C-alpha cells in the first residue's frame, strides 16, 4: 500500500480544487449493507416492490410483516452505523482546506456526522423528512429512528404496529399540516432540485476528483466523474474491485476507502 499512499499524497497536495464523490462502498465499511450486488438488500427485498412508493403501499396491504422486517433492517443499520476513517479523513481534508466538498450517493448522513460541512446529497437523507404538500424539509432526530427500529423489532409485529411506527417517524408537517415522508430518492423519482446541477458545476470546475467506494454505474449520479474528466480533472479512484472507471483513472487504488484512509491519516499525522 505504501506506493499508493505516496502517489495519492503527491496528487492531493498538488491540487488546489479537490472534490470527493462517494458511493455505497464507503457506507458498507460502516456496516450499512449495499442494495445491489451479492448479498445486497435487493436480493431479499425486490426493488420492484420495496424500492418505490407504489410498491411499498402494496406490500403494506399484502405483506405487512415482511415490510416491517424490511423497515427494521434498514433503520437499524442506519442508526447503528458510525463514521469510518474515510468519512473522518474527508472531514479533516476539508478542515485543512484540501477538499472543497463532497458529492455523495449515500443517504446515511455519516459525512455530516463526521464533521464535513459541504455535502451534496444526490439521493437525499434518511434523517430528513419532506412534506408532500409544501415541500419543506426538517431534520429527524437519530433518537426517533432508534425508537422506530425498536418498535419494528418487537415479536409478532402487526400492520397496525407498522402504521404506528411510520406515524411516529413521519409526523405531520409543522408548517402546513401535510403528510411527510423520508427525503430520499426512490426508484422512478427525480433527484433533489438543484443537487445534480450544482454537482455537475462543481465537477466541471474541480482539478482533482476522488471517486470513493462506487462503481459509478448509477445514473444520473455517475455523470459526475465523466463531467470532471471531460473538463480535464485528474481522477483518483479508491475501490477494492475494478470498475469501468479504473482504466480511465490517473490513479486507481485497489483497497476499501476506509482501510486506505486509516493508513493515510497515520502517515499525515492526523490521528
Residue, then its C-alpha position, 0 to 999 in steps of 0.5 A: x500500500x505504501x506506493x499508493x499512499x505516496x502517489x495519492x499524497x503527491x496528487x492531493x497536495x498538488x491540487x488546489x480544487x479537490x472534490x470527493x464523490x462517494x458511493x455505497x462502498x464507503x457506507x458498507x465499511x460502516x456496516x450499512x449493507x449495499x442494495x445491489x450486488x451479492x448479498x445486497x438488500x435487493x436480493x431479499x427485498x425486490x426493488x420492484x416492490x420495496x424500492x418505490x412508493x407504489x410498491x411499498x403501499x402494496x406490500x403494506x396491504x399484502x405483506x405487512x410483516x415482511x415490510x416491517x422486517x424490511x423497515x427494521x433492517x434498514x433503520x437499524x443499520x442506519x442508526x447503528x452505523x458510525x463514521x469510518x476513517x474515510x468519512x473522518x479523513x474527508x472531514x479533516x481534508x476539508x478542515x485543512x482546506x484540501x477538499x472543497x466538498x463532497x458529492x455523495x450517493x449515500x443517504x446515511x448522513x455519516x459525512x455530516x456526522x463526521x464533521x464535513x460541512x459541504x455535502x451534496x446529497x444526490x439521493x437525499x437523507x434518511x434523517x430528513x423528512x419532506x412534506x408532500x404538500x409544501x415541500x419543506x424539509x426538517x431534520x429527524x432526530x437519530x433518537x426517533x429512528x432508534x425508537x422506530x427500529x425498536x418498535x419494528x423489532x418487537x415479536x409478532x409485529x402487526x400492520x397496525x404496529x407498522x402504521x404506528x411506527x411510520x406515524x411516529x417517524x413521519x409526523x405531520x408537517x409543522x408548517x402546513x399540516x401535510x403528510x411527510x415522508x423520508x427525503x430520499x430518492x426512490x426508484x422512478x423519482x427525480x433527484x433533489x432540485x438543484x443537487x445534480x446541477x450544482x454537482x455537475x458545476x462543481x465537477x466541471x470546475x474541480x482539478x482533482x476528483x476522488x471517486x470513493x467506494x462506487x462503481x459509478x454505474x448509477x445514473x444520473x449520479x455517475x455523470x459526475x466523474x465523466x463531467x470532471x474528466x471531460x473538463x480535464x480533472x485528474x481522477x483518483x479512484x479508491x475501490x477494492x474491485x475494478x470498475x469501468x472507471x479504473x482504466x480511465x483513472x490517473x490513479x486507481x487504488x485497489x483497497x476499501x476507502x476506509x482501510x486506505x484512509x486509516x493508513x493515510x491519516x497515520x502517515x499525515x499525522x492526523x490521528 
